[in-house]
Amino acid sequence: MVSIIAFLSCKEKTSDFHSESALFKKGPEIKAISADIHLPHLFVSQDNIYLSWVESAQGYNQFFWAILQEDGLGEKKLIQAGEDWFVNWADYPQVNFFNDGSLMATFLRKSGPGTFAYDIWYTLSPDTHNWTEPKVLHDDQTQTEHGFISMSPWNENMLITWLDGRNTASQHSHNGHEHEHHGQMTLRAALLNAAGNKLNEWLLDDRVCDCCQTGTTVTDKGPMVIFRDRSESEIRDIGFVNWRDGQWSDPHPVYMDLWEIAACPVNGPRISSFENQSGIAWFTASKGQPEVKIIFSGDQGKTMSTPVRCDLGNPIGRVAIEMLDLQTAFVVWMEDQRILGRTVSTSGKLGPPLELTKSSANRSSGFPQLKKVDDRLWLAWTDDSNEQKEIKTLSIKLDK
């Protein structure tokens, strides 16, 4: 069983975080004088962890990645750059490794004059240095919203899921993030090989929430996809599908919070697996009560544990989760201008809460990113406290 080596109470001074303790260790910071450094994403390969990010200045965006180490950041490598990108605090570019060591990266590019007219583009790197000419992932050619992707290597291929607005005839902004459609947002998935060829594509759900992140994991028994569903009566609880007997299951609820909300909360779920044990974390505000919950399943969702509430009473969500072993997960969320975390066991036992760092609740602070490598958890987030945004990281020591 893996656990945190020591605990820091949320009531202790934040200066304790800045000390080089056995628990927390500050990682590399990424900042620039004339550009916003934001939209971090963490991804892993064997015993290494990597960070991708976007640098934005005067409408020009550059997408970089580098290895993340305790003594600093490795060589900064450019993936793509452009002026016609759709850059959004909640819908960020991503990178992941195929099992053969090659890379796939995705980013968003405008497809038309509409606010939410943008496509998902992908590029591949067989040698981690050179990148192929980008291609559009989907083939519907509609000037509608496509985004909120998740990627997981599945055998020698890459499973990618996304929200697809091809059935929406028109859309415009409402309260900053909601869309009005003549049709419904859908959830789709595709399987691509390392050469970039699409081997298959599926419609997973024909009515989902408009702008909440999706999540994927591949257990020993196969893939599982989570997302925020949307009923005819505007219940927007977390749903899932899984791959069984050579096909995708019908959508099922992870848990019935019965959160009725007429607008998208922009607060997607997260999933992580260790062998066949999966942990799912999500935000809900059913009946006006904001909560962060976690639930476990050892059989791709056929059965679910009793959900456990993780927050301290006033969360805004933006969750992340990593399974540490078969019995323990570490969950991260935002609450009261802080990024908090704690362990949760599959039996429902909560570890003491940890204050990982201070963070604003503004959209510009984005979504914390969490990954485990060897004996450390790594966290990356956007610091928007200065005129120019920057990315900060820290690691948390685990006791094996």
Disulfide bonds with the S-S distance in Angstrom:
none
